[in-house]
Amino acid sequence: MQSLSGETPVTAPAASSPRLPVSVLTGFLGSGKTTLLQALLRHPGMARTAIVINEFGEVGLDHLLVAKASENMVLMDSGCLCCTIRGDLVDTLRDLFLKRVRGEVPDFDRVVVETTGLADPAPIIHTLMTDPLLAARFRLDGVIATVDAAHGSLQLDRQPESVKQAAVADRIVMTKTDVASPAATAALMKRLNAINPAAPIIPAAHGAVDPQSLFDAGLYNPETKSPDVARWLREEAYRDEHAHGHEHGHDDHHGHDHDHDHHDHGHEHGDHCGADCGHDHEHGHHHHDANRHDDHIRAFCMVIDQPLPWNGFVDFMEALIAQGGDNLLRVKGLLNVRESDLPVVVHGVQHMFHPPVRLEEWPGEDRRSKLVFITRDLGQPVIEPLFNELVWGEEGKPKA
Ligand SMILES: Nc1nc2c(ncn2[C@@H]2O[C@H](COP(=O)(O)OP(=O)(O)OP(=O)(O)O)[C@@H](O)[C@H]2O)c(=O)[nH]1
């Protein structure tokens, strides 16, 4: 976790940071990525967007009105630039950026990168986060995952990659809703919501989707040019009954009073986890197949009242990564650290973290730290004691 350790958090890059937002499109084989891309390429809302794909043949551009911008780039009638990967992603994005600066391709404001079907999206996310050349010019806006309404359930059952794609997503596009039964679609939505409570699920038959609903998933709100922490963190989503239902998955083996166990980490009882805390959450969906991959996913939120020592937090994250970095699918946090009056934002995917960012002001009155986790087999009963031990150290957990 190079990016966190040893540093005090850096101040946010200027809100008007010129870095171009990149969205990563992932999704299981045959889940409808190409169909979605074809629809997007034609959509007027995609003007000033560059889409990076593996090859033109794959999206069948022949019959669309195009102008060739260079050997591996074509411009669509909609104003969308389509570009194939040459070399690796770093080379391609660097080349794209240079051509844009030199005016060799029409100007664009954002990039969408398609990944191949079975791909684990994490390495691409890591490249975008950590490659110095890319990090200076691009920023990860978000991960878009396509999930097939007809076959998605089976894929979640059998394919760990498919669960991971849904878990790291900022937006989930539910494809093939035209052929799946409403009941199957609803059941799958519920399952996806338990895996990743904060990601909006957008139904899209044959790729029909408003591109705007896919973008601007990052911390910065492009309209106000300021961070929009509430929209980015959505920690309240982790507290609804779906999230709780999952957190208390079948292998936690707590009695029903477990509903309260994880609340003693700081935030006041009844604050957010009152009546809606999931007392009525159902365990039913855990019963039929104990081997489903998504039953290993835990999505939960921790709220901490007292300001944290930054070094203790870094120790905690490092220990967590050492213990199971691969199983730490996504971590986002807004922290109140003792060393600063200003909030610090942290964001990681598996063992890699963005450099921590200090915001210029608190997003509201609430000064508590909030951390959201999506993990595999690392539940709150494991993470919270580690947090208490390493963050508070010998001084012990402060009394609320
Ligand atoms: N009925 C229906 N069929 C769809 C929809 N989206 C995709 N398909 C079909 O599903 C099949 C797979 O779709 P693709 O768009 O090629 O999926 P992909 O994710 O790009 O597949 P790979 O490139 O193999 O990973 C194709 O036959 C599509 O026509 C949809 O919303 N409704």
The ligand as a Gaussian input file, in Angstrom:
#p B3LYP/6-31G(d) Opt

LIG

0 1
 N      -32.299000      -9.921000     -26.137000
 C      -31.169000      -9.303000     -25.839000
 N      -29.992000      -9.780000     -26.280000
 C      -28.869000      -9.123000     -25.953000
 C      -28.889000      -7.954000     -25.138000
 N      -27.609000      -7.530000     -24.956000
 C      -26.838000      -8.423000     -25.618000
 N      -27.588000      -9.379000     -26.228000
 C      -27.113000     -10.522000     -27.004000
 O      -26.269000     -11.311000     -26.197000
 C      -25.172000     -11.817000     -26.948000
 C      -23.847000     -11.394000     -26.287000
 O      -23.804000      -9.978000     -26.288000
 P      -22.463000      -9.174000     -26.471000
 O      -22.836000      -7.748000     -26.499000
 O      -21.670000      -9.701000     -27.594000
 O      -21.738000      -9.531000     -25.106000
 P      -20.226000      -9.224000     -24.676000
 O      -20.260000      -9.005000     -23.211000
 O      -19.651000      -8.177000     -25.514000
 O      -19.565000     -10.598000     -25.007000
 P      -17.976000     -10.907000     -25.083000
 O      -17.374000      -9.895000     -25.975000
 O      -17.986000     -12.292000     -25.631000
 O      -17.498000     -10.847000     -23.688000
 C      -25.339000     -11.269000     -28.341000
 O      -25.975000     -12.257000     -29.126000
 C      -26.257000     -10.086000     -28.182000
 O      -27.050000      -9.820000     -29.298000
 C      -30.168000      -7.463000     -24.692000
 O      -30.280000      -6.479000     -23.939000
 N      -31.252000      -8.181000     -25.053000

